Amino acid sequence: MLSAGNLNTAALTLFIALHLSVPRELPWLILDDPVQSMDDVHIANLAALLRTLSKEHGRQVIVAVHDRQLFEYLRLELSPAFPDDSLLTLELSRGVRRGTLCEHRRYHFQDETTLLVA
């Protein structure tokens, strides 16, 4: 008997394997809240897998999450690490008059200069 987290991980693994096995006409991978019932170890492995898919397999990864802490964690883990990298985050919220607000921010690669001085 598998736990809900293990079952979700197995389904996500099958989905990504199928995604990589077909020709890359549309190199997008869109995931809606992929970490349901996962523990911290599985979430960390998923973040590493998404980084690998993005950087080494040339996929544009789009992830929708509902948890603010998970959003911040993935933003940190998927942040740009190479000169041509960028990360676009979109945060949807409700305005005063119940309209949808979209706050976007693009993160670009920046050389770390504070450690070079030391």
C-alpha positions as CSV (number, residue, x, y, z in Angstrom):
1,M,0.0,0.0,0.0
2,L,1.4,3.4,-1.0
3,S,0.9,6.6,0.9
4,A,-0.7,9.5,-0.9
5,G,2.7,11.3,-1.3
6,N,4.3,8.2,-2.8
7,L,1.3,7.7,-5.1
8,N,1.5,11.3,-6.2
9,T,5.3,11.0,-6.8
10,A,4.8,7.8,-8.9
11,A,2.1,9.5,-11.0
12,L,4.4,12.6,-11.5
13,T,7.3,10.4,-12.4
14,L,5.2,8.6,-15.1
15,F,3.9,11.9,-16.4
16,I,7.4,13.4,-16.8
17,A,8.8,10.2,-18.4
18,L,6.0,10.4,-20.9
19,H,6.8,14.0,-21.5
20,L,10.4,13.2,-22.2
21,S,9.6,10.3,-24.5
22,V,7.7,12.2,-27.2
23,P,9.2,14.6,-29.8
24,R,9.8,18.1,-28.4
25,E,7.4,20.2,-30.6
26,L,6.2,22.3,-27.6
27,P,9.0,22.3,-25.0
28,W,6.7,23.3,-22.1
29,L,6.0,21.3,-18.9
30,I,3.0,22.7,-17.0
31,L,2.4,21.4,-13.5
32,D,-0.5,22.4,-11.3
33,D,0.3,22.0,-7.6
34,P,2.5,18.9,-8.1
35,V,3.5,18.5,-4.4
36,Q,0.2,17.4,-2.9
37,S,0.9,15.2,0.1
38,M,4.7,15.1,-0.5
39,D,7.2,15.3,2.3
40,D,10.2,17.7,2.3
41,V,12.6,15.2,0.7
42,H,10.3,14.6,-2.2
43,I,9.7,18.3,-2.7
44,A,13.5,18.9,-2.7
45,N,14.0,16.1,-5.3
46,L,11.2,17.6,-7.4
47,A,12.9,21.0,-7.4
48,A,16.2,19.4,-8.5
49,L,14.3,17.5,-11.3
50,L,12.6,20.7,-12.5
51,R,16.0,22.5,-12.6
52,T,17.4,19.6,-14.6
53,L,14.5,19.6,-17.0
54,S,14.9,23.3,-17.5
55,K,18.6,23.6,-17.9
56,E,19.7,20.3,-19.4
57,H,16.7,19.3,-21.4
58,G,15.6,22.7,-22.7
59,R,12.1,22.6,-21.3
60,Q,10.2,25.7,-20.1
61,V,8.8,24.7,-16.8
62,I,5.6,26.3,-15.5
63,V,4.6,25.5,-12.0
64,A,1.4,26.7,-10.2
65,V,1.4,26.3,-6.4
66,H,-1.1,27.3,-3.7
67,D,1.3,27.5,-0.7
68,R,3.3,30.6,-0.1
69,Q,6.2,28.8,1.6
70,L,6.5,26.4,-1.3
71,F,6.4,29.4,-3.7
72,E,9.3,31.0,-1.9
73,Y,11.2,27.7,-1.8
74,L,10.8,27.0,-5.5
75,R,11.7,30.6,-6.3
76,L,15.0,30.1,-4.4
77,E,15.8,26.6,-5.9
78,L,15.0,27.6,-9.5
79,S,16.7,31.0,-9.4
80,P,19.0,31.8,-12.3
81,A,22.5,30.2,-12.0
82,F,24.0,30.9,-15.4
83,P,24.4,34.2,-17.4
84,D,21.5,33.5,-19.8
85,D,19.1,32.3,-17.2
86,S,16.0,34.1,-15.9
87,L,13.1,33.2,-13.7
88,L,9.7,34.8,-14.0
89,T,7.3,34.7,-11.1
90,L,3.6,35.6,-11.2
91,E,1.6,36.0,-8.0
92,L,-2.2,36.2,-8.3
93,S,-4.3,37.8,-5.6
94,R,-7.6,39.5,-5.1
95,G,-7.9,43.3,-5.1
96,V,-10.1,45.5,-2.9
97,R,-12.9,45.3,-5.4
98,R,-12.5,41.5,-5.8
99,G,-10.6,41.9,-9.1
100,T,-7.7,39.7,-9.8
101,L,-4.3,41.3,-9.4
102,C,-1.1,39.8,-11.0
103,E,2.2,40.8,-9.6
104,H,5.1,39.7,-11.8
105,R,8.8,39.8,-11.3
106,R,11.7,38.6,-13.5
107,Y,14.9,37.5,-11.8
108,H,18.1,37.6,-13.9
109,F,21.5,36.1,-13.2
110,Q,23.9,38.3,-11.2
111,D,27.5,37.6,-10.5
112,E,28.3,37.3,-6.8
113,T,30.8,40.0,-6.1
114,T,30.8,40.1,-2.3
115,L,32.7,36.8,-2.0
116,L,35.4,37.9,-4.6
117,V,36.5,40.7,-2.3
118,A,37.4,38.4,0.6
